[in-house]
Amino acid sequence: MFNDLLDALTRQDLGVVLPLLLVFLTLDASVGVGLITPGDGLLLVAGATADSVGEALALIGAGVLACFAGASGGHFLGRRYGSRLRHGRLGRRIGERRWARAELLFERNGWALALAYFLPVAHALTPAVAGTVGMSYRRFMPWAMLGSTAWVSTYVTLGAVAGGVVRRHAEWLLPVTAAAVVVALVITAAVRRVVSGGRAPRGRSAWRWPR
């Protein structure tokens, strides 16, 4: 079944896959689509549709561009409507613990903000939290672009390699799929361990990022 889906996606023109990737990843962090559907899976599937290095590079370029737009939109929304977003209906459904975890990234160095792209949910909240706590756009975006470039490149490449192997050896579908999932889980676990190296402070009141 997955192989049929992969074949169907592969037959799609790059002009179809690229706009879909652009739209999804733009909405991923700007309006929180990534809270519902993790972008990791989308990048893996998109990468699996690439049957050449050129197509994989095009997908990476489109993904990075979309992440730039999404992070910019999320930062703007957080700066303008941060409190209402966090304490509104959607914010309550996300949960205060998740907001607090995303906020904790700003008490660490910039590498934590970049690595947040490899953490499901956290990366969708980080731009809005950046705007909410007052971190300037100019300080936030270099880390966001570093992280998004690494994230998009890693998962598109992983998907492209897995898709290429499956197309040549259909009988390897299950082990290749399992291996791709395991690699993705290992990456997420390793990043989470690095980012959460310290304990979250308790009872901290709201704070603002120094401009």
TALINWO-V287150 format. One record per helix or strand of 2 or more residues. SS is the DSSP state (2 for helix, 1 for strand). FROM is the first residue (numbers start at 0). TO is the last residue. If there is no record, write none. Layout:
BEGIN
SS_FROM_TO / SS_FROM_TO
END
This chain:
BEGIN
2_1_9 / 2_13_29 / 2_32_34 / 2_38_47 / 2_52_86 / 2_88_93 / 2_95_106 / 2_109_117 / 2_121_131 / 2_136_167 / 2_169_194
END
